[in-house]
Amino acid sequence: MTGNTTSTKTSALLFRDADYLLHRQPLDPSLHQLIATCERPDGPESIPDGFAFCGYDIMDSYFGNSTLTNCGPIPEAFTPRDVNRYGLVEKLDAALKIRDTMRRLQPDDPHLGECDVWLLAQHLPRSGEP
């Protein structure tokens, strides 16, 4: 892999290296958040060093919308009790089950038909960082 960035379908700029980003653009934790994402994670072991687990989201195929917060609740797939304080699912097996149910219920829907599970983790400032 070359470079430190990648472009997604929505033209969002994602950085593959947190240290590179923090060196390039220092962040103030009182104003900014740095979130790590992992598409189709293996579980919490996919969390990069320096980040804390937030949960699993189920994103549409455009990587533009969370099907949990923008399309739900979908009672056949999940209820508000199935998400944590961040609006995310705590367990990978539960997130995969919700994803599979959404795909089965709406196979031709552009948001639900090809949705997938993403792990989200929040950056923990190191000592000496603002």
C-alpha positions in Angstrom: 0.0 0.0 0.0 1.3 3.4 -0.9 0.3 6.7 0.7 -1.6 7.3 3.9 -5.1 8.1 2.5 -7.8 6.3 0.6 -10.9 7.6 -1.1 -14.3 5.9 -0.7 -17.4 5.9 -2.9 -18.6 9.1 -1.2 -15.2 10.8 -1.8 -14.6 11.0 1.9 -11.0 11.2 2.8 -9.9 8.5 5.3 -6.5 8.2 6.9 -4.9 4.8 7.4 -2.4 6.0 10.0 -3.5 7.9 13.1 0.0 9.1 14.0 0.3 10.5 10.4 -3.0 12.4 10.8 -2.2 13.7 14.3 1.2 14.9 13.1 -0.4 16.6 10.1 -3.4 18.0 11.9 -3.2 18.2 15.7 -6.7 17.6 17.2 -8.2 19.2 20.3 -10.2 16.4 22.1 -12.6 19.0 23.5 -13.5 19.9 19.9 -12.6 16.9 17.8 -12.9 13.1 17.7 -10.7 10.7 15.8 -12.6 7.5 15.0 -11.1 4.3 13.7 -13.2 2.1 11.4 -12.8 -1.4 10.2 -15.0 -2.9 7.5 -16.0 -6.5 8.1 -14.1 -6.8 11.4 -13.0 -10.1 13.0 -14.1 -8.8 16.4 -12.6 -6.4 19.0 -9.1 -7.6 18.1 -9.5 -5.3 15.0 -9.2 -2.2 17.2 -5.9 -0.3 16.6 -3.6 0.6 19.5 -4.6 3.8 21.1 -8.3 3.4 20.4 -11.3 2.3 22.6 -14.1 0.1 21.3 -17.4 2.0 20.7 -19.4 -0.7 18.9 -20.5 -2.1 15.6 -22.4 -0.1 13.0 -24.2 -1.4 10.0 -23.5 0.9 7.1 -25.3 1.1 3.8 -23.4 0.1 0.6 -22.5 3.8 -0.1 -20.8 4.2 3.3 -23.0 7.2 3.7 -25.6 6.1 6.2 -25.9 4.1 9.3 -28.8 1.7 8.8 -29.1 1.6 12.6 -29.7 5.3 13.1 -31.0 6.4 9.7 -33.2 3.4 8.8 -34.4 2.0 12.1 -35.6 0.8 14.3 -36.7 -2.1 12.0 -38.6 -4.3 14.5 -37.9 -7.4 12.4 -34.2 -6.8 12.6 -33.5 -4.8 15.8 -35.0 -2.5 18.4 -33.6 0.5 20.3 -32.7 -1.9 23.2 -30.2 -3.6 20.8 -28.0 -0.5 20.6 -25.7 1.1 23.1 -25.4 4.7 24.1 -23.5 5.4 20.9 -26.3 3.9 18.8 -24.1 0.9 18.0 -24.3 -2.8 18.6 -22.1 -4.2 21.3 -21.4 -7.8 20.0 -20.2 -8.8 16.6 -22.5 -11.8 16.3 -25.5 -9.6 17.1 -24.4 -7.1 14.5 -24.0 -9.8 11.9 -27.4 -11.2 12.7 -29.0 -7.7 12.3 -27.2 -7.2 9.0 -28.3 -10.5 7.6 -31.9 -9.8 8.6 -31.8 -6.4 7.0 -30.4 -7.9 3.8 -33.0 -10.7 3.8 -35.9 -8.2 4.4 -34.9 -5.7 1.8 -32.6 -7.4 -0.8 -33.2 -4.7 -3.5 -33.0 -1.7 -1.2 -29.9 0.4 -1.9 -29.3 0.9 1.8 -30.2 -2.4 3.4 -29.7 -4.8 0.5 -25.9 -4.6 0.6 -25.3 -3.2 4.1 -22.2 -4.4 6.0 -20.8 -4.3 9.5 -18.2 -1.8 10.6 -16.3 -1.6 13.9 -16.0 1.9 15.3 -13.4 2.9 18.0 -12.6 6.3 19.5 -9.0 7.6 19.8 -7.7 7.9 23.3 -5.3 10.8 23.7 -1.8 9.9 24.9 -0.3 11.7 27.8 1.2 14.9 26.4 -1.5 15.2 23.8 -4.2 17.9 24.3 
